[in-house]
Amino acid sequence: MTQFDSTLQAISSPNLRENIVITHSNTAYRFADTVVAITGAAAGIGKTTASLFAQAGASVALLDMSPAVSEFASALGPMHQGWTVDVSDADAVARVARQVIERFGRVDVLVNNAGIGPLAPAENFPLTTWDKTIAVNLSGPFLVARAFAPGMLARKQGRIINLASQAAVIGIEGHLAYCASKAGVLGLTNCMALEWGPHGVTVNAISPTVVETELGLTGWAGEKGDRARATIPTRRFAKPDEIASAILYLASGEAAMINGANLLIDGGYTIT
Ligand SMILES: NC(=O)c1ccc[n+]([C@@H]2O[C@H](COP(=O)([O-])OP(=O)(O)OC[C@H]3O[C@@H](n4cnc5c(N)ncnc54)[C@H](O)[C@@H]3O)[C@@H](O)[C@H]2O)c1
């Protein structure tokens, strides 16, 4: 029986239904000799993604505004390094990108993951909060991609994965700036994919529903969260490793033909 057959059997067998629900891996991606840069790597989805890439043999550059990123990078091992940087600070991003290239020689995969989600009613949305959200969630991915893409284009090989959100394609109460910034991430993804695809660099977006991280659970705690779960066809939120696994897939050789896509990981919420 092949691995594929046994996976099918597991999925079709009622007493193994848990296999469909509980995150497990049947696919071991290998990223030896691969340099991966991840923003927002000190917590949540970025931290889990850094761990999975490290386990798969990659060298990981972990970028985060939290100084905790350095300690986490050290804990992952000597092949990895952390940098404290605000992705919305153009000069700081350029400086850190140079240091990453000095340390690792190149970046093969960029995961634009750092993001924030401050909430306020649309009619009272503070301009400073709007500006900050756009700066981190939309200008950040532009600045970091701008720093690493030239090397990828010169080598005619690269992968960029941008964290958008289901909020990019639907309206969510209180999420004015977040929705606008994430819709912008899809526009940015489309243009980069169009311009860079012919040069061996694919650019894709991932759009999760609520993910069980500090960001997700802060906004969707208690009864509000219970009500939200009830509206998702799979009746639950996503787990960080379910998003990280999809990021590894999009970074893999198997995903070479996927370019300019927006992968919704929302349990079917946006079809309702
Ligand atoms: N958690 C969710 O429910 C959810 C759903 C859809 C999309 N997303 C997106 O996934 C990404 C990661 O979300 P998460 O839930 O892991 O968030 P998180 O809050 O758990 O972690 C985000 C990380 O980004 C870092 N960060 C924030 N601002 C930064 C900046 N200016 N510069 C550098 N680093 C910065 C934080 O320090 C933190 O380590 C975000 O882009 C988010 O919008 C999250």
The ligand as an SDF file (V2000), in Angstrom:
LIG
                    3D

 44 48  0  0  0  0  0  0  0  0999 V2000
   -4.6150   35.0020   14.2110 N   0  0  0  0  0  0  0  0  0  0  0  0
   -5.5850   35.1930   13.3290 C   0  0  0  0  0  0  0  0  0  0  0  0
   -6.7670   35.0110   13.6520 O   0  0  0  0  0  0  0  0  0  0  0  0
   -5.2730   35.6060   11.9190 C   0  0  0  0  0  0  0  0  0  0  0  0
   -6.2640   35.4330   10.9390 C   0  0  0  0  0  0  0  0  0  0  0  0
   -5.9920   35.8240    9.6370 C   0  0  0  0  0  0  0  0  0  0  0  0
   -4.7650   36.3750    9.3190 C   0  0  0  0  0  0  0  0  0  0  0  0
   -3.8200   36.5330   10.2940 N   0  0  0  0  0  0  0  0  0  0  0  0
   -2.5580   37.1570    9.9160 C   0  0  0  0  0  0  0  0  0  0  0  0
   -1.4940   36.2710   10.2040 O   0  0  0  0  0  0  0  0  0  0  0  0
   -0.3490   37.0310   10.5750 C   0  0  0  0  0  0  0  0  0  0  0  0
    0.1980   36.5310   11.9020 C   0  0  0  0  0  0  0  0  0  0  0  0
   -0.8270   36.6240   12.8670 O   0  0  0  0  0  0  0  0  0  0  0  0
   -0.6880   35.9870   14.3420 P   0  0  0  0  0  0  0  0  0  0  0  0
   -2.0650   35.6090   14.7380 O   0  0  0  0  0  0  0  0  0  0  0  0
    0.3820   34.9830   14.3730 O   0  0  0  0  0  0  0  0  0  0  0  0
   -0.2780   37.2830   15.1750 O   0  0  0  0  0  0  0  0  0  0  0  0
    0.4780   37.4060   16.5920 P   0  0  0  0  0  0  0  0  0  0  0  0
    0.0040   38.6820   17.1880 O   0  0  0  0  0  0  0  0  0  0  0  0
    0.3280   36.1490   17.3790 O   0  0  0  0  0  0  0  0  0  0  0  0
    2.0090   37.5440   16.1590 O   0  0  0  0  0  0  0  0  0  0  0  0
    2.3810   38.6010   15.3230 C   0  0  0  0  0  0  0  0  0  0  0  0
    3.8680   38.8440   15.4390 C   0  0  0  0  0  0  0  0  0  0  0  0
    4.1710   39.9670   14.6010 O   0  0  0  0  0  0  0  0  0  0  0  0
    5.0080   40.8380   15.3200 C   0  0  0  0  0  0  0  0  0  0  0  0
    4.8410   42.2040   14.8290 N   0  0  0  0  0  0  0  0  0  0  0  0
    3.7640   43.0190   14.9830 C   0  0  0  0  0  0  0  0  0  0  0  0
    3.9980   44.2110   14.4380 N   0  0  0  0  0  0  0  0  0  0  0  0
    5.2400   44.1590   13.9040 C   0  0  0  0  0  0  0  0  0  0  0  0
    6.0470   45.0770   13.1990 C   0  0  0  0  0  0  0  0  0  0  0  0
    5.6450   46.3300   12.9550 N   0  0  0  0  0  0  0  0  0  0  0  0
    7.2760   44.6800   12.7940 N   0  0  0  0  0  0  0  0  0  0  0  0
    7.7210   43.4310   13.0680 C   0  0  0  0  0  0  0  0  0  0  0  0
    7.0110   42.5220   13.7340 N   0  0  0  0  0  0  0  0  0  0  0  0
    5.7770   42.8730   14.1450 C   0  0  0  0  0  0  0  0  0  0  0  0
    4.5890   40.6980   16.7830 C   0  0  0  0  0  0  0  0  0  0  0  0
    5.6210   41.1370   17.6680 O   0  0  0  0  0  0  0  0  0  0  0  0
    4.3080   39.2120   16.8630 C   0  0  0  0  0  0  0  0  0  0  0  0
    5.4720   38.4900   17.2080 O   0  0  0  0  0  0  0  0  0  0  0  0
   -0.7890   38.4950   10.6130 C   0  0  0  0  0  0  0  0  0  0  0  0
   -0.4470   39.1150    9.3900 O   0  0  0  0  0  0  0  0  0  0  0  0
   -2.2830   38.3920   10.7470 C   0  0  0  0  0  0  0  0  0  0  0  0
   -2.9490   39.5190   10.2450 O   0  0  0  0  0  0  0  0  0  0  0  0
   -4.0470   36.1440   11.5760 C   0  0  0  0  0  0  0  0  0  0  0  0
  1  2  1  0
  2  3  2  0
  2  4  1  0
  4  5  1  0
  4 44  2  0
  5  6  2  0
  6  7  1  0
  7  8  2  0
  8  9  1  0
  8 44  1  0
  9 10  1  0
  9 42  1  0
 10 11  1  0
 11 12  1  0
 11 40  1  0
 12 13  1  0
 13 14  1  0
 14 15  2  0
 14 16  1  0
 14 17  1  0
 17 18  1  0
 18 19  2  0
 18 20  1  0
 18 21  1  0
 21 22  1  0
 22 23  1  0
 23 24  1  0
 23 38  1  0
 24 25  1  0
 25 26  1  0
 25 36  1  0
 26 27  1  0
 26 35  1  0
 27 28  2  0
 28 29  1  0
 29 30  1  0
 29 35  2  0
 30 31  1  0
 30 32  2  0
 32 33  1  0
 33 34  2  0
 34 35  1  0
 36 37  1  0
 36 38  1  0
 38 39  1  0
 40 41  1  0
 40 42  1  0
 42 43  1  0
M  CHG  2   8   1  16  -1
M  END
$$$$
